[in-house]
């Protein structure tokens, strides 16, 4: 079926092809990606758009000795296929299969982890500097795309790289997208460059006039920046960082890319190549709807039909999105802030209903939090929605800009807990631990859809810093739409079942599994009590006193978060401070990074599935 694909297992194999054969190989890689991942395990659009870029890089550079750092890893599927993982690729993001992002532990070709955006330039600069210090001749390339250039760390890296004059190539893979449509001044600037007809017409005319290798061709390359300065009003953005700017070029023309990269490989110092690519390239449906086809789930690779899973339950993110709209209709102070994840967190509902009260700040979590703090200073009530794993990048902003000043920012952490196939880079394992030590924060973890809705309402009235964390996926199917809002008493959990000997204390939506485990234990003849704690901070002291006074022999705590520093540890400490001498069994995410797999597989691995909780209840 394939002419070249099955014979390429390394960059050395790839170099055996002639440049004229590369377009066919690119189409084979693209076809293989589409048909391998139709079962719903991958991110499609970004990698389809970066096929030619991956092929050209491995064709020109001597990988793995030369370093290629992919930012973000959504772009890197062709890279994995080229570098010896073709046969493993259909098992991408499944338990025991290869990861969805570059990982140093997986391949020598993976120079740096690629799960979070905007890290490539800083990492590449460190590698290039190290190569210079130890006297090793190697090239270093950072490939940054999918909106990652909007992250502050990317500009910190650019600024430092230009200062030290490192031998570094940055490739800006510009598809005018993040996961959603990119909204930023930088996008408009890059779009202005890529659509400047006067500059591109002149550049093409001169390139054609002087054949490659001629003295006039080389002279033109030397003076090309002068043309750009005169023809592009703002062409000095990257040059102001002391990078030599090249482009824009067609990033989906592999033969031209090989020629350009071959030239750039010989140029020393910091340089940036601006490539224009199409997200979803080569598959009409993905090109037409790049937001859906970023990660479409299951689909038919022949027809492009996306196969929807049948579920009557709403996702927590949809409860958040609709509740935010409902609250904003009642309270003109409420606004929404997201760092480039409107569809991921369902804030696109607010964007459609009230676009003037919706702010997508780009991939810039720290800015999102501090921007929200500024809004709160002037009397607004910002709901700042950030995935738990990405909130890690804004920790100082939470402490210094929100908590220290006691500002009424409501920080909603989507994807709290184990998220499944994205793996260790994306699990929301640490938020309850790292947030609970910050003074002044109220931290809530709703059990179900109704509690999320009511906690958002309560937070909107509080005028103080709040964190609400909830998981990826669906809840228990509780009817929440059109229900009147109810305030939730801060610091008060609830007893779901009376019992004796064993008390189960769960926090958040993992309590649904705990409830099912309690029912199973009852069927086995046990009589456990079950408490939904609701609050990470403040802990419900009344429930803890009830446990201490109830002659319970064992307490089982259940959380979808880190055991170290987590709610269970805080409960155990407080119970012992109250003089209770029983045994505490803490279930949660252990002190190691959890790899990828289905949520059900990972919950079982971390002993927070129904079977594991049942065993903990029944154990003597």
N, C-alpha and C positions, 0 to 999 in steps of 0.2 A: 504494500500500500504506500509506503514511504520510500522515496528515492535515497535520501541522505540521513534522515533522522536517526535510524537505528544504528548507524555506524559512528555517531558522534557521542563520545563519552568524556571528552575533556577539551580544553581550549587547544591543545596540541592537535587533536583530531580535526577540530574545526578549521584549523589553518591549512589542512590538506585540500580544502575546497578552494576553487578560484573565486575571485570577487563576483563573477557573473553567475555563479551557482548559489550565492548567498540568498537572493530573493526567494528561490524555491525552498531552501531550507527554512527561511523565516515563515513561509506559509505553512510548512509542515509542522513547525513548532506551535504556531497559532492554532492549527487544527487539533493538534494533540492536547493542548491546554483545554480547549472547548469540550472535547469528547471525554477527557479524563475526569473532569470535575462536574459533569452533569448531575452527579448524585447530590450535589449541594454542599460540598466541603470547602469551596474556595472563594477568593476575591478575583473576579474575572476582568473587569474593565481596565484596571490599571496595568495589569500584566500584558493584556492584548496590545495596549498602546506602546509598551516598552520592548516588544520583541526585537525589533531591528536594533534598538540601542544596546540590548544585552549581547546580541550576536556581534555587532561591530566592536564592542569593547573587548570581548574575549578573542576576537580575530586580530585586533591590533596590539593589545597589551599581552604581556607574558604572565598571565595568571597561572597559579596563585602567587607567584613571587611578586608580581605587581599587585597592589591592593585595590580592590573595588569595594566601596562602602555604599550600600543601597539604603536610601532614605526616601520614602518609607518602604518596608519590605513587601507591600502589596505589588510593587513593580517587578519583583525578582523571580517570578515563576520560570521565565525563559532561562534565566541565569542558573536555576537549579537543574533544569533539564539538560543544559549544555554541560554541566559539571558533574556528570556521573550519577545523577539521581533520576534519570528518565524512567527507569523501570519501577522505582519506588513512588513516582509522582502520583499515580492514581490513588495512593493511600495518604495523600497530603492531609494533614490536620486530623488524622484519626489516631486512636490510641496505638502506640508502638510504631506509628508511621512518621514520616518526616514532618517537620514543622512548617507552618505557613509563612514564617519569616526567616531571614538568614540567621544562622546560629553558629558560633565558632565551634561548638562541640559537635556539630553535624558534618562539617566539611572544611578542609583547608582553604577552599575557595570563598568561604563566608568570613570575611575579614572582621565583621563587627555585627552585633545583634541589630535587627532592624524593625523592632516592634513599635517603638514610639517615634514620632516625627521630629525632625529638625536637628538630629544629633550628628549627621554625617560629616559636616564640614569641620566641626571641632575634633571629632575622632580622627578624620583624615589628616588634619593638621598635626595632631600628635604623632601619627604614624610617619608622616613625611619628615617631621623634625627628628624623630628617633632614627630614621634611616640615615639622615645627614650626620647625626652625632656619632653613630657607630660605623660610618663609612661604607654603608651598603647602597649600591646603585639599584634603586627600584622606583617605579612610578606609583603615584597614589591618586586615585580618582574618587571623588564623592559624587554620587548621583542623587540629586534631591528633586522631588516632585510631589504631585498630588497635594499641592498647597503648603508643603512643609517649609517653604521659604518664608512664610509669614511668621514663623515661630521666632521668638527673640533670640534663642540660642544660635540659630542660623546666622543672624547678623553679628552676634558676638564672635562667632568663628570667622566670618568674613573679615571683620575688623582686625582681629589678631593676625590672621594669615597674611593680610596685606602689609601689616607692620613688620613682620619678620621675614617677608619675602620668600616664603616656603615654595618649593617646587611641587605645586599642587594644581590639579585640574578639577574644577567644579563643573558638573554638567547640570544645568537647570532644565529638567524635563518638564516643559511647560505645556500642560493640556488644558489650562484655564479652569481646572477643577481641583477641589479637594475631594472628600467623599461626596459632598453636595457641591453645588455651583459655588465657585470661589467668589467671595465678596471682600475686596480689599483694594486700596489704592495701588498696591504693587501689581495686582492683576491688571488694572487699567493701564499702568505704565508699560508692562510687558506687552499687553495687547497693542498699545500704540506703536511699540517697536516692530512687532510682527506684522502689522498692517500698514507700515509706512511705505506706500507704493513708490515714492520717489527714491528712497534709499535702496529698497530691494531691487527696483528696476535698474538703477545704476550699477549696483553690485553685480547683478547677473550679467549685464552687458559687458562689464570689464572682465569678469572671469572668462566669458566666452571669447573675448577679443584676444586674450593672452593665454596661450596653452600652458598647462601645468608644467613646472620645471623651467620655464623661460625666465630670463632676467627681468623682463617687464612684469611677469606674473608675480615674481618674488618681490619686486619693488612695490607693486600694488598692495601686497599683503602688509608691507611695512608701513604704508601710508594710509591703510584702510581706516584706522581710528580717526584720522584727520577728516576723512569724508563723513564719518558718523557724527563727529562733533558739529560739523556744519549743517548736516541734513536732519539730525534728530535733536530736537530741542533739549531733551533731558537724557541724552545718551550716556551721561557721565555717572549714573548711579553706581554701577559696579566699579567703574574706573576710579570713583572717589575713594573706594576701599583699596586702591592700588592693584586691582585685578585688570589684566588685559581682557577685554570683552570681545568675543567672537560670535557672530550670528546676526540674526536668527537663521537656523538651518532646518531643513525638513528632517525631523527625527524618525520618520517612517520610510526614508529612502536609505536602505542599508549600504548601497554602493557608494553614495555620496558621503555617508557618515564614515565609512572606512577611510576614504580619502582625507576628510577633514581631521579625523582623529590621528591618522598617521602623521599629518603635518604638526598637530598640536603636541604629539608625543615628543617631538624634538625641541620644543620651545620650553626654556627653563622659566621658573618663577610661577607666581600665582596667576591663573588664567581661568576664565569662565566661558563655557560654550553654552549658548542658549539654543535649545532644540525645541521645535514645535511638533507635538505629537497629538494624536487623536485618541482619547480614552475610548476603549472598546474597539480599536482599529480592526477592520477586517470582518466584523460581525455586525450586520446592519442594525439589529435590534439594540446591541450594546452601544453603538455609535449614536443612535437616536435617543436613547434613554440611559445616559451614563450613571445617573443616580441609582436607578433600580439595579443596573448591572454592575455596580461596584461589588456587591455580594448578593446575587439574586436568589441563593438557595438552589433548589432542584429546578432543572429546566431541560427542555428537549433541544439538543444541540443542532438538530436538523431544521426545526421549525422556529426556534427561538421562544417557544411558549414557556413561561415560568409556571412551575407546578406548585400551587399553593397548598400548604398543609391545612388539613381540616381541623379547626379547633374553635370551640364556642367561647373559650375564655379570652378576655382581653389581656394584652401585655401590660405590665406595670408602666412602661413608658407611655402607652396610650392613655392610661388613667391620668398620668402626670400631665400630658399635653392638653387633654380636654379640660381637666380641672383648672389648669392655669388660665385657659380661655374663660371658663365660668367665673373664676375669681376676678379676672381683669374686667369682666362685664359689670361686676358689682363694685369694684374699687378702682378708681382712676389712677391710684398711685402705683399700681402693680405693673411691672415691666418684666420682660424676659431677656436673658443674656445666655448665649451659647458660644463656645469656641469651635465653630465649624462643624457642629453635629446636629443641625436642626431636625433632619429626618430620623437620625439615630435615637434622639431623645423625645421625638414627637413635638418639639417646639415649632415645627413647621405649621402646626395648627394655629398657633398665635400669629405667626408670620402672615398667614392668609387672612385671618380675622381682623388683626390690628397691626398692620405693618409698621406703623409709626411707634409702636411700643415693643418692638422686637429688635434685638441687636445681635448679629452674628459678627464676632470680633476676629474671626480667623483662628488658626491653630496657635493660640496664645492664652493658655490657661491662667498664668499669673496675671496677665493684663485683664482677663475676664473678671477675676476676683476683685482686683483693685478698682477697675472701672465700676463694678457693682458697688464697691464701698463709696465711691464718689457719688453715685446716684443716691445711695442711702443718706449721705450727708445732707442732701438737699430735699429730703422728705419723701423720696420715692421708696417703693418696696420691690427691690429686684429679686427675682428668682433666677439664680445662676446655676444652670444645669451642666455638670461636668461628670464624665465617666469617672468612677472611683480610681481606676488606674492612672488616669491623666491628672486627677487632682493632686497626686503626689508632686507634680511639678509646680504647684502653686501653694505649697505648704507655708512658706514664709509670708506670702500675701494674706493667707487666712489668719495667721497669728498677728502680724504687725499691722495690717491695714483694716482688718475686720474685728477680730476678737479684742485686741488691745483697746480699740476705741468704742467697743460695745455697739457696733452699727448693725442695723436691722437688715442684714443680707441673709436670704434664705438660700443655702447651698444644697442643691438636690444632687445626690450622687447616684447616678444610674450605674447599672452593672456592678453593684456591690456583691462581693462573694465570687464564687467560681463561675466563670463565663463559658467554659467549654473549649471549643476547638481553637480559639486564638491562643490559648496556652499561657505560659508563665508571664509573658510581657503584659497580658491584659487582665489577669484575674484581679478582682477588687478585694484583695486579701487583707489589706492593712489599714483601711480607713478608720475602723472602730478603734484600733489600737493607737494610731497616730493622732486622731482627733480627740480622744477622751482625755488626754493629758493637757489640753489647751484650756486655760481658765475662761469662763464666760460663755462657753458654747453649750447650747442645748442640742442633744443628739438623739434623733428618733429613728426607729427601725420598724416600719409598719408590718403587721402580720398579713394583711390582705389588702385588696383594692379599696375597700371602704375606709380602712385606717389611713392609707396613703392620702386619700382625698381629705379626710378630716384633719390630719396632721398638717397638710399644706394650708388649710384654712386657719388653723390655730397659729401656725407660724406667721401668716400674713398679718395677724393682729398683735404679734408679740413686741415688735420694735426692738428686738435684740438678735444677736447672731444665732442662727439655726443651721443644723445639718440634718437632712433627711436622706437616709440611704435605703435603697431597695434593689432587688436583683434584676438580672436579665430574664426575659421570658414572662410567662403567665403566672397568675396567682391561683386561687382556688375557685375562680368563677363566681365570686360574690357579686350580687347585683349592686352596682354603684352609680349608674347613670341616673341623673335627675333626682338624686337623693338630696334632701336639705343638708346643709353643712352643720356639723356639730363640733363644738370645742372639745378638745381632749385635755384632761388635766395633766399638766407636766409632772413627770416623776411618778406617775401612778400606773402600774401595770394592771393585770387582771388575772383572776384565777379562772382557768377554763374547766378544771375538774378537781373536786376534793379527792383526797386519798390518804394513804398512810405508808410508812416505811420509806418509800422512794418519792422524791419530789423532782419533777422535770422542770427546769427553768430554761425556756428558749427565748431567743431574741430575733425578731424579724420574721421574714417569710419562711425560713427554715422551720419555723414552728408548725407549719402545715404538715411537714413530714413527721415532726415530733408528735403531733396530735394523732396521726395515723398509727405511729408506733405505740402510743399509749393505748389505743383501742386494741391493738394486737396483744399487748401485754395483759390487758384486762381479760381478753379471751383465753389467755393462758393461766388465768387464776390470780394474777397480781392485782394490786389496787393502788396504782401510782397517782399522785397528784400532778397537775400540770398548770404552770403559770406562764403566761405571755408577758415578758418583762416590759416590752414596748420601748423602753428608754435605755440607751447606752449611757447617757448622762443627763440628769442625775438618776442613779439607780433607785429603785423603789425600796426604801428602807422598811416600809410596812410589810411588804411581801417577805423580805429577809427575816424580819422579826417573827412572822407567822411560821416560817420554816424552822427557825430556832426553837420556837415554843411548841411545835407540832410533833416533837419526838420522832422526827425523820432520821433514819439511819444513814441514808445516802441521798446525795443530790447529784443529778445528772444535768449538766449545762450543755446547751446545744447552740452553736453559732456558725454562720457561714462567713468566718473571718479568722484571722490569725489567733492561735491559742496564746501565744506570747503577747502580753499586753492587752489581751482581749477582754470581753465581758465576763467570760467564765473565770478568768484569773482574778478579776476585780471582785466578783461575787465570792469566790473562795476566801480571799483576803478578808473581806468584810464579815463573812460568817464567822471566821475564826476570831476576829476582833470582838465579835459579840459573844464569844465564849462557847460556840458550837464546836463539838469535837467529832462530828461524823465524817464520813468519807465523801469527797467530791470527785466525780468522774467528769472530766471536761472533754467534750467532743467539738472538733473544729479543724481548722487548717493547720497542719503541723509545721514545725520549723524547718521547712525546705521548700524549694520552688516546685510547684505542681505543674507537670507538663500538660499537653493538650489531650483531649478526648471528649466524648460526649458529656454533658452535665451529669447524667446519671452515673456514668463510669467514674467521674471524678468525685462525686458525692460519696460513692461507695468507697473509693480509695481513702477518703478523709473521714470515713465513719460518720457521715451526717445524712445517710440515706435511711429509709424506714427500717430496713433489716438491722443495720448496725445500731440504731437508737434502741430498737426493741431488745437486742441482745444486752445492751448496757443497762436497760431497765431491769431485765430479768436476772442479770448476773448477781451472784451472792458475794 
